[in-house]
Amino acid sequence: MKGVLILAALGEAATGVALLIVPSLVGRLLLGVELSGVSVVIGRVTGIALVGLSIACWPGRTAALRGMLTYSGLATAYLAWVGTRGEWVGSLLWPAVVLHAVIAILLGRAWLTSQTTARQDNRTSE
């Protein structure tokens, strides 16, 4: 089972990275059509989600937390970059950036807390 999970995670990560770097090529290869305009933005956000999913699928205690932290952090950064360029700014873009940033901060705090707790548990069991 662990091997299948790793294989699935690597496949999703590869697809996600490809969507981040060359979304039009992925669109052409998968759907037979070039992605252009706002579909490039959607393709890249999908790539971010796939990278987060691949991290969440990686075997480990805090996998889901790490995956969502990765997704929220990358989504915050990318959507903020899209907003500062000013080409595609809908009425919910900046609220989405703020929401993802807050979630990323909360998830980061939870991850740090879990790491501290795990270290303390390891010291206690020694």
C-alpha positions in Angstrom: 0.0 0.0 0.0 2.8 2.4 0.9 4.4 1.9 -2.5 1.1 2.7 -4.3 0.6 5.8 -2.2 4.1 7.0 -3.1 3.6 6.3 -6.8 0.3 8.2 -6.7 1.9 11.1 -4.9 4.8 11.3 -7.4 2.4 11.2 -10.3 0.3 14.0 -8.9 3.4 16.1 -8.0 4.7 15.7 -11.6 1.4 16.8 -13.1 1.1 19.7 -10.6 4.6 20.9 -11.3 4.0 20.6 -15.1 0.8 22.7 -14.7 2.7 25.3 -12.8 5.5 25.6 -15.3 3.9 24.9 -18.7 0.1 24.9 -18.3 -0.5 25.4 -22.0 1.5 22.3 -22.9 -0.3 20.2 -20.3 -3.7 21.5 -21.7 -2.6 20.6 -25.2 -1.4 17.2 -24.2 -4.3 16.3 -22.0 -7.2 18.1 -23.7 -6.0 18.8 -27.2 -6.3 22.6 -26.7 -3.9 25.4 -25.7 -4.7 27.0 -22.4 -4.8 30.8 -22.7 -5.9 33.8 -20.8 -7.5 33.2 -17.4 -7.4 29.4 -18.0 -3.6 29.6 -17.4 -4.3 31.0 -14.0 -6.8 28.3 -13.2 -4.4 25.7 -14.5 -1.6 26.9 -12.2 -3.9 27.0 -9.2 -4.8 23.4 -10.1 -1.1 22.6 -10.2 -0.7 24.0 -6.7 -3.6 21.9 -5.5 -2.0 18.8 -7.1 1.3 19.5 -5.4 -0.5 19.9 -2.1 -2.4 16.7 -2.7 0.8 14.8 -3.4 2.4 16.0 -0.2 -0.8 15.0 1.7 -0.6 11.6 0.2 3.0 11.0 1.2 3.2 8.6 4.1 3.7 10.2 7.5 2.0 11.4 10.6 1.3 15.0 9.6 0.8 14.4 5.9 -2.6 16.1 5.6 -1.4 19.1 7.6 1.7 19.5 5.5 -0.3 19.1 2.3 -2.8 21.8 3.2 -0.1 24.1 4.5 1.7 23.7 1.1 -1.5 24.3 -0.8 -2.5 27.4 1.2 1.0 28.9 1.2 1.5 28.4 -2.6 -2.1 29.6 -3.4 -1.5 32.7 -1.3 1.7 33.5 -3.1 0.5 32.8 -6.6 -2.9 34.6 -6.2 -1.1 37.6 -4.7 1.3 37.6 -7.7 -1.7 37.5 -10.1 -3.3 40.3 -8.3 -0.3 42.6 -8.3 0.0 42.1 -12.1 -3.5 43.5 -12.4 -4.5 41.5 -15.4 -7.1 39.2 -13.8 -8.5 40.7 -10.6 -12.0 39.8 -9.8 -13.9 41.1 -6.8 -13.0 38.0 -4.7 -9.3 37.8 -5.5 -7.9 39.8 -2.6 -10.3 38.3 -0.1 -9.2 34.9 -1.3 -5.5 35.9 -0.9 -6.2 37.1 2.7 -8.2 33.9 3.5 -5.4 31.6 2.2 -2.8 33.6 4.1 -4.7 33.3 7.4 -5.3 29.6 6.8 -1.6 29.1 6.0 -0.5 31.0 9.1 -2.9 28.9 11.3 -1.7 25.6 9.6 1.9 26.7 10.0 1.3 27.3 13.7 -0.4 23.9 14.1 2.5 22.2 12.3 5.1 23.9 14.5 3.1 22.9 17.6 2.9 19.2 16.4 6.6 19.2 15.8 7.3 20.5 19.3 4.9 18.0 20.8 6.6 15.1 18.8 10.0 16.2 20.0 8.8 16.3 23.6 7.3 12.9 23.2 10.5 11.5 21.8 12.5 12.9 24.8 10.0 11.4 27.3 10.2 7.9 25.8 14.0 7.9 25.9 
